[in-house]
């Protein structure tokens, strides 16, 4: 209580002490009309339409839109693709006046002086009598299935479809008289109405025309059309009329500004609204009012030549600039073209009179019905950029500006308040009215100000907030404020600020805006997403779980308690799970279904502004964006529960549409093709024709690009494919067998169609057929039987021979037995000798076993020594990797680069070295980079690489030598000293080849010195000067400069000159490469030759325009492919012959 008293005391103190320095202006108000813009989808030549001049439109039972053109023939549209029927055997390039689908699904066309019927396989034509010089203009089908044609001066014709399809001459002229012009014919119930010479007639008893009494009232008639409940709509000189089933005539009164003479056609949609296609756009008559659609609000052309409604409620307009689909008024747009002073709408406000106010970059706008009142700086308004709006108790408007303070608007008087009057900031981002205390809280760049009865004072107790920007102020109840600022989200109660804790890690504390929904959840817009807070528990919503963009600028809640968010990437609607809705195909987060609205969904503004949102009294939501003002009408946002119509539109072989007559070896009369499509039913294909391509579509004329598909091939696929927007698939190398291709489609709201199937079979080759296998088995059995018989005969003959041999052998055995008995005694004597020899052999065996054990122990010792040696080498590898520059440091020092480092063995004789010299105070930002190839590879090379890296660290880091040629000279001295090299014959010549550069990251200056190794520089421009040993290779507007190093190594050598320095100046996008000889010297390929430097140059040039990551991938794949080939001398792939190191860096 004491704090509250102190608070009011402070207020009264400032009221008494404040001085006024306000500026007052007289404002001149301008008033103008406010139009609106709708979402239309246009199709013209650029979108695949072959002819822009539309004469007629029709939707068939499958959902196809049939388009009749003026001189371009007939076109069918499935929402994705246009199919033309304009060959000479079809419609040709004729004028198509009218289109109809009969009860059997045949398509009838009035085209020039012909009546055509497409039965799904071929076109049947009937040509009118040329003497009467009349075209077929209109057709209809009566209850009995008969087709009636109004054929201008050729009169009225009647066709029985079944007779006509058997004989296309079967068309009957039922009425033709006195050169009268028959322009329209309509069958309604039992009546047949005709428009003849500007009057309506009924055709009675198939004999005479009966003029209707309505002709006297209507005057000259130029259009009739069928409406709901058997009504007939009439466009005539005296107005618009309705003829009901009882032939009673009523007139539809249009406002005086709408002249019926402009009407080309009339259409009554499923909701009973009347559409008029005119020469000046389309008119929609609804609930006694007319709304106009023309070029000003989105149409491409005002002359509406055709008008229909499809199964999903879309309205289609045919014009002479193509085909247009009206996608409803879910979103309505307002821009400068419709009357706004500026496209940028920063705030929306509804006053006590339910008038809407819009804050723009070009002044303040008040909307009164279809009129707008604009307050602009050029009209006496002191500021154009308005960023917040509110209303006081007297109906005066408070407008917060950007950098111009606060404006109080009373009638045509404007009073301006600035920091000189006590404002904390001249930019007022939000205004909140305190109804109880009759004051206003103003959000500015330096805390919160209070405005009351013309006086301004700071918010008490906000000392810690004064240095922060405040973006939004909400008053959830009479005792507290919710403040969103760069300091975070704060509760303000009893002159004290309390921070709101958010259990989410984020880089910044900034909170842009907030919202408290109907369930008392607190939603905060953070720097990187949205936090939902309730009872000190918070969860995070961002792009990872359904948010379109992490920058959320506005919140609101619709009448169904759905939460809406305006972002930098469109609208997001969170629908609580307890809300019953028919949307099936939505993501989930927490307990919400997520809907998204982007540009392709009709929300063309896309990027919303801070707190620029309002739900009006009708429940419509207004959004302010940087491109336009947009109104969302939830009553028009109806779930599309009608699934797409699945269609397999084409079947191809090896990516091409074949001549099925030749493929299946049948003539066209016997080949049974699928109706309306060019492929046959249940074809039996050869085993060579085993690559099939299927094209399919889910016909859905509402957002057809969002239709998703699943497919499978029964006989190959076990499950359905994942959902995809791709509407074609290929199957190759199919095995012989029976297959059924199936597909299904779902619309944007998740409603799936039935499954569409197509069966075919692939015939196996003759050697895989069942009859061939049976024949083969019978042949084998016959051969086996014959072989058996022959074999038995041979065996019997052989048996007789053997019996004779047995007799002879028996006698021999008897004689041998006697000899054996004599020999047995000799054997006994020899047995004793054998026993003695056995003892000697066993002794020798014991000696061999002892020697075997000794050999086994020696083998185990050798294996142990091998493992220890291998472990040592791997440890040496870790040591070598440890002294190489860490990858994290390399990525930090070299901004855009790649490193291809591939040792031949466990350890490498190639190495690279990087050092970054960064001294901002001396404006030095240089990079020293070296690639070296040490003598040998494996362990010897690794020892040399460790010496090289150690010496480089000493030379650059300790001795501060940074010039490349001096580094090489100093390194050579250190290696000669370390290896005690004197140049004597027979001593070691170990050393290394090296390419070394110093690159200035700010200026692009590149200094190079090389020991046997070159440098490559790739650029789109030539270097101004060339050094010795330099040459340029040109390829595809790219130049590769090769500059060789000095012809001496970093070691003792016959030539011990100083290393030379080469200078280059790189431009943005140039790239240089350092490398050893391992890549170019690698054997491989088809012929087992070296890769060579020419191929390496071409490889680098071809991948130059790619990113460094992609270049590395290309180089790795090229090397792997090169050595994958088989070495004929070893029958295995080529081994790597040397260590490889290649580094590229892009400036």
PyMOL commands that set and color helices and strands:
alter all, ss='L'
color gray80, all
select helices_A, chain A and resi 2-17+45-47+130-132+161-166+214-218+228-230+260-262+295-297+336-338+377-379+419-421+463-465+543-545+599-601+634-636+660-663+704-706+766-768+770-883+887-893+920-922+938-958+964-978+1092-1102+1108-1123
alter helices_A, ss='H'
color red, helices_A
select strands_A, chain A and resi 23-26+30-33+40-43+54-59+65-69+74-77+82-85+96-101+107-111+114-118+123-127+138-141+146-150+156-160+172-175+182-188+191-196+199-204+208-211+221-226+232-236+239-243+249-252+263-268+274-278+281-286+289-293+304-309+315-319+322-326+331-334+345-350+356-360+363-368+371-375+386-391+397-401+406-410+413-417+430-434+439-444+447-452+455-458+470-477+480-485+488-493+496-499+511-516+522-526+529-534+537-541+552-557+563-567+570-576+587-589+592-597+608-615+621-625+629-632+645-653+684-685+692-699+708-714+728-731+737-746+756-762+897-902+910-919+924-934+992-1000+1005-1011+1015-1019+1030-1035+1038-1043+1062-1065+1071-1075+1083-1084+1089-1090+1126-1127+1132-1133+1140-1146
alter strands_A, ss='S'
color yellow, strands_A
deselect
rebuild
show_as cartoon
